[in-house]
Amino acid sequence: MFHPLVLSLFLYFPEDKSEYIPAAISFMIFLIGAFFTMRLIIKVSKREADRAKELEDKILKKQTPNQDS
């Protein structure tokens, strides 16, 4: 399917391992950013679920007396 020469163009393993440092730093920055973004999404989702539950309870309380009459 792919020629081995084409695939080998994308592989680069530097002899000087200090070239990995900028990649590791940017990886850590994005990893930390992804972690905090996920925590924010979970927090907002829980808040919205609580609001929806409160609204549901409020609507059910209003409907209950009307059904008895």
Phi and psi restraints in degrees (value plus and minus 20) as a CYANA .aco file:
   2 PHE   PHI    -124.9   -84.9
   2 PHE   PSI     122.7   162.7
   3 HIS   PHI     -95.2   -55.2
   3 HIS   PSI     117.4   157.4
   4 PRO   PHI     -78.0   -38.0
   4 PRO   PSI     -50.6   -10.6
   5 LEU   PHI     -85.0   -45.0
   5 LEU   PSI     -58.9   -18.9
   6 VAL   PHI     -84.7   -44.7
   6 VAL   PSI     -62.7   -22.7
   7 LEU   PHI     -88.0   -48.0
   7 LEU   PSI     -53.8   -13.8
   8 SER   PHI     -92.0   -52.0
   8 SER   PSI     -37.4     2.6
   9 LEU   PHI     -87.8   -47.8
   9 LEU   PSI     -47.7    -7.7
  10 PHE   PHI    -107.3   -67.3
  10 PHE   PSI     -31.4     8.6
  11 LEU   PHI    -114.0   -74.0
  11 LEU   PSI     107.3   147.3
  12 TYR   PHI    -163.9  -123.9
  12 TYR   PSI      94.1   134.1
  13 PHE   PHI    -136.3   -96.3
  13 PHE   PSI      83.7   123.7
  14 PRO   PHI     -89.6   -49.6
  14 PRO   PSI     127.5   167.5
  15 GLU   PHI     -90.7   -50.7
  15 GLU   PSI     -58.9   -18.9
  16 ASP   PHI    -104.9   -64.9
  16 ASP   PSI      87.9   127.9
  17 LYS   PHI     -90.2   -50.2
  17 LYS   PSI     -30.1     9.9
  18 SER   PHI     -90.3   -50.3
  18 SER   PSI     -33.5     6.5
  19 GLU   PHI     -91.7   -51.7
  19 GLU   PSI     -33.6     6.4
  20 TYR   PHI     -99.2   -59.2
  20 TYR   PSI     -39.3     0.7
  21 ILE   PHI     -80.6   -40.6
  21 ILE   PSI     -69.6   -29.6
  22 PRO   PHI     -81.3   -41.3
  22 PRO   PSI     -56.5   -16.5
  23 ALA   PHI     -86.8   -46.8
  23 ALA   PSI     -60.5   -20.5
  24 ALA   PHI     -86.1   -46.1
  24 ALA   PSI     -60.1   -20.1
  25 ILE   PHI     -84.7   -44.7
  25 ILE   PSI     -67.3   -27.3
  26 SER   PHI     -86.5   -46.5
  26 SER   PSI     -54.9   -14.9
  27 PHE   PHI     -82.3   -42.3
  27 PHE   PSI     -65.0   -25.0
  28 MET   PHI     -84.1   -44.1
  28 MET   PSI     -59.1   -19.1
  29 ILE   PHI     -81.5   -41.5
  29 ILE   PSI     -67.7   -27.7
  30 PHE   PHI     -88.9   -48.9
  30 PHE   PSI     -54.6   -14.6
  31 LEU   PHI     -84.7   -44.7
  31 LEU   PSI     -64.6   -24.6
  32 ILE   PHI     -85.3   -45.3
  32 ILE   PSI     -61.6   -21.6
  33 GLY   PHI     -82.1   -42.1
  33 GLY   PSI     -60.5   -20.5
  34 ALA   PHI     -86.4   -46.4
  34 ALA   PSI     -58.5   -18.5
  35 PHE   PHI     -82.2   -42.2
  35 PHE   PSI     -69.6   -29.6
  36 PHE   PHI     -87.8   -47.8
  36 PHE   PSI     -53.8   -13.8
  37 THR   PHI     -85.0   -45.0
  37 THR   PSI     -61.5   -21.5
  38 MET   PHI     -84.9   -44.9
  38 MET   PSI     -61.8   -21.8
  39 ARG   PHI     -81.6   -41.6
  39 ARG   PSI     -60.5   -20.5
  40 LEU   PHI     -84.1   -44.1
  40 LEU   PSI     -63.1   -23.1
  41 ILE   PHI     -82.4   -42.4
  41 ILE   PSI     -62.4   -22.4
  42 ILE   PHI     -84.6   -44.6
  42 ILE   PSI     -62.1   -22.1
  43 LYS   PHI     -83.2   -43.2
  43 LYS   PSI     -66.7   -26.7
  44 VAL   PHI     -85.4   -45.4
  44 VAL   PSI     -59.1   -19.1
  45 SER   PHI     -82.9   -42.9
  45 SER   PSI     -62.9   -22.9
  46 LYS   PHI     -83.7   -43.7
  46 LYS   PSI     -60.7   -20.7
  47 ARG   PHI     -82.5   -42.5
  47 ARG   PSI     -64.0   -24.0
  48 GLU   PHI     -86.8   -46.8
  48 GLU   PSI     -56.1   -16.1
  49 ALA   PHI     -85.9   -45.9
  49 ALA   PSI     -59.7   -19.7
  50 ASP   PHI     -84.7   -44.7
  50 ASP   PSI     -62.4   -22.4
  51 ARG   PHI     -83.5   -43.5
  51 ARG   PSI     -60.7   -20.7
  52 ALA   PHI     -85.2   -45.2
  52 ALA   PSI     -58.8   -18.8
  53 LYS   PHI     -85.3   -45.3
  53 LYS   PSI     -62.8   -22.8
  54 GLU   PHI     -82.4   -42.4
  54 GLU   PSI     -63.4   -23.4
  55 LEU   PHI     -84.7   -44.7
  55 LEU   PSI     -60.4   -20.4
  56 GLU   PHI     -83.0   -43.0
  56 GLU   PSI     -65.1   -25.1
  57 ASP   PHI     -82.5   -42.5
  57 ASP   PSI     -61.0   -21.0
  58 LYS   PHI     -82.8   -42.8
  58 LYS   PSI     -63.5   -23.5
  59 ILE   PHI     -87.0   -47.0
  59 ILE   PSI     -62.0   -22.0
  60 LEU   PHI     -85.2   -45.2
  60 LEU   PSI     -55.9   -15.9
  61 LYS   PHI     -86.6   -46.6
  61 LYS   PSI     -56.3   -16.3
  62 LYS   PHI     -90.5   -50.5
  62 LYS   PSI     -53.7   -13.7
  63 GLN   PHI     -99.4   -59.4
  63 GLN   PSI     -48.8    -8.8
  64 THR   PHI     -81.8   -41.8
  64 THR   PSI     -68.7   -28.7
  65 PRO   PHI     -84.4   -44.4
  65 PRO   PSI     -52.4   -12.4
  66 ASN   PHI     -89.4   -49.4
  66 ASN   PSI     -50.8   -10.8
  67 GLN   PHI     -95.2   -55.2
  67 GLN   PSI     -48.8    -8.8
  68 ASP   PHI     -92.5   -52.5
  68 ASP   PSI     -48.2    -8.2
